[in-house]
Amino acid sequence: MGEADNKNYKALSKFFPISEIISPQLDYKNTSPESILENLSELVNSDDFIFTGQSLGGWYADKLSIKYSRPCILTNPCYFPHRLDIIINSGIPCEFTEEYGRLSEHEKNMSAYVLCSNADTVIPENYSDCTRLAYYVKTVNGGHSSIENLSEELEELFGKING
């Protein structure tokens, strides 16, 4: 739920200097999606960004990728948060859930690289959304927040993006 010191951050810190990783704390329960997007946009300070995000953070990374025409790497992205019981019942205000619904629809992001777990019980039918909305999708072993060999998987995707 928006932790700055998350699994993607830890995995990225294995092959990027910490000074090059921006991983802000996000308050999904008290901040509207549009406000979070505005706050995240203020952190974009170059044309050399690759956005990353896991689950609901993937929703934000995808939106920023589209806005700035930059690549993104998403791990088990939550493309439709307004449809998930875990989000609806999380304490996020109804108006935020409705806002997610209004902002969620889009065409395929040709700059999105996705890792989609084969044992995701939080978003069990996520693969079809991922293949419909992302340029590149790879099925990986693991659960929603426990992708096996995450550092290696991310490094491989960075190679594809920069290769």
Summary of the structure (lengths in Angstrom):
residues: 163
radius of gyration: 14.6
end to end distance: 32.3
largest distance: 42.5
contacts: 493
relative contact order: 0.16
helix: 43%
strand: 17%
